[in-house]
Amino acid sequence: MRPIGRVRSCYPEKFGVPRQSGLAKAARGKVVLEPEYRREEALRGLEGFSHVWVVFLFDKVPEGEERLSVRPPRLGGNERVGVWATRSPFRPNRIGLSVVKLESVGGEGEEAPWVEVSGLDLVDGTPVLDLKPYVPYADRVEDATGGFADGAPERLRVEVREEAREAFDGLEEMEREVILETLVLDGRPAYHEGTQGERVYFTRVLDWEISWEVRGSVCVVVGLK
């Protein structure tokens, strides 16, 4: 297999990226196709669907780092389960699958046509192996259960400390929205979730590096640069 394109994402680095798609609805990006696939005929009809499956490669995981059991964040990072009971990137074949909202197909310039999407959980530059339309009657299973991940993760409340308020208020509305929707998801490693205000974390979103800490159920933004 070879990539058909790559993701242009608002997340330059993997730390802090939402662990599932659709959780940060303001997280926008696009799939830019490789030149040989950058043709309108390949995308014709896709605009009629509201969502699209993105089949991608976990390229930030080194080759050979496969694990048959992993410690998923939803279990606190302490309990091991089989890798195929999780969506861990440390898999024998490093293939991932995300369903994202389709915003538009097209664009202008030498990289057009591209596929613009939202609800991303992918790092900038992620290789895309395939795109498939989301088909509700077949893809949505009404009585499905989610095992140990049956419910949505708890969300933090976000506060901006006074010394970061001027910089935060000066951001564009879209920038503030995606930063807030990312931080509420608590991007800390699972084994850090018991710590309170003992660590400052750094997450890059768009062109900003956000420093933050967690106190109780509150994510406190302490700086932006």
N, C-alpha and C positions, 0 to 999 in steps of 0.2 A: 504494500500500500504506500501511497505518497499523499502529502497534504494537497487539498484542493484550494486552500487559502489559509489565512491567519486572522486572528482576532485583533482588532484595535479596541482596547479596553480603557476604562477610567482607572484601572488598578495596575500600576507599573510593577508592583511586587506582590508576592503571594501572601505575605502576612496581613491578616485582617480582611482578606477577601471573603465574602459570604460563603458559607459551607454548602449552600444549596442555591440553585437558581430561583428567581422570583421573590426572594426575601427582601432585597433592596430594589424596589421597582424603578427607582430613579437612576440606577446604574446602567448607563447607556454605552453602546459601542457599536461596532460593525464588523462583519466578516468581509474582508477584502480578498477576493479570489486571485488565484495565480493567473498569470497572463493567458495561459492556454484555455482557462475556463471562464475568463472574463468576457462572457458573451451573453447577450440578451436571450438567445434561444435556450440557454441552460437554465434560466430563471423564469421563463415565461409561465405564468399561472400561479407562481408562488405568492404573489400579492393578495390572492384571494383567501389566504389562510391567516388566522390571527396569531398563531404561534408556530414555532419551528423547533425541531430537535437539532441540536448541534452535537455531532459525534467528534470528539477531539482527543488529543494526545496529552497526557500529563508529562510534558517535556521538561519540567523542573525536577522530576524525580530521576536520579541517575540510573542508568541501565544496570541491571543486576540486583537492585535493592528490592526484590520481591519479598513479601512476607505472607505466610499462609494464615497467620493470626495477627490481629491488630487490636489496639485499644481505642475504640471510637470515643470522640468527645461527648457524645450523648450519654455515655455511661461513666462520665467523669474521668476518662483517661486511665482508669485503674483496672478495669475488667477486660479480659481478652475474649474476642469472638472470632469466628472464621472470617477471612477476608471477603468471602463472597456473601457474607451477611452485612457488608458495609459498602460504603462508596469511597473507601480509602484509595488514595493515589498509588499506594505501594502494592501493585498487583502484578501478577505474572505478565500480563499484557496491559500496558499502561493506558487503557482506553477509558475515556469518560463520556458521560452523556448528560446534557442539560437541555431543558425545555425553556425557551425564552420567548418574549413577546416580539412579534414582528412589527416594526414601526414603518419601514418603507423598503422598497427595492428600487435601485436606480442610482441617482446621483450624477454628478458631472465631473469631468476631468479624466486623466489617464488611468485612474484606478477604478472608474465606473465600468459596469454597474456593480455596486456592492449591496450588501444586505444589512440594513440598520436594525438593531434590536435593543431591547431593554430588559431589566431583570437579570443582568449578567452576574455570573459567579466565576469568571474566567480572567486569568492574568493576560496582560498585554503581550501579544506575540504568540499566543497559544496556537499550535498547528491544528487546523480543522481537517478532519478526514472525510466528513460527509455532512450534508444537510438533508433533513427529511421533514415534510410537513406534519404538524400535529393534527391528528384526525380525532375529534372528540368522541365519536361513537365507538371507536375501537381502542383509543388510548386511555380513556377515562373509565376506570373500573369502580362502580358505585359502592360495592361492599368490600373493597380492599382494606386490609389491615397493615399496619406499619411496624409490627414487632416492637423492639425497644425504642423506635423513633416514631411512635404512633401519633404524637402531637407536635405542633410547632414549638420550636425552642422559646424559652422565656426571653423577654427583651429587657434591656436596661433602659433607664431614663437618662437622657443626656443633658448635662449642664455645662455651660461655658464659663470658665473662671474669668474674673474681671480683667486680668492682664492679657487674656486672649480675645476679649470681647470686641475690641475695635477692629482687629484683623478679621474676625469671623463675620462681623456685621458688614464688612467691606466686600465680602465675596458676592459673586452673582448668585441669584436665587437657586439656579440649578446646582451650583457647587455646594451651597449649604445643604440642599436637600439630599444629595447623594452622600455627603459626609455624615449627616445625621442618620440616614437609613443604614449606613454601614456600621457606625459605632454602636447603635442599639443592639446589634447582634452579638456583641461580646466576643471579639476575635482572639481573646487570650487562649493559650494552650489549656487543655482541660485540667492539667495538673496544677495550674496556677489559680484556678477558680476559687480556691479557699483563701487566697491572699487578699488583703484589703489595704489599698493605698501604699503598699510596700514597693511597688514597681511602677515605673513610667514606661509605657509602650509607645511605639512609633509606627504609624500606618500611613502609607502614601496613597492618596486619592487624587487623580488628575495631576496637577502640578504642585500639589500641596503635601507637605509632611505634617501630620497631626500628631502631637504628643498628648497622651491621655492616661488616666489612671482610673481604677475602679474603687469606689467606696460604697459598701453595701450593695444596693441595687442601682447605683448611679454611676454612669460613666462621666468623668469630669475631664473636659478638654482643658489642658493646661498651656497649650501653645500651638501656633501655626507658623510655618515658614515655607 
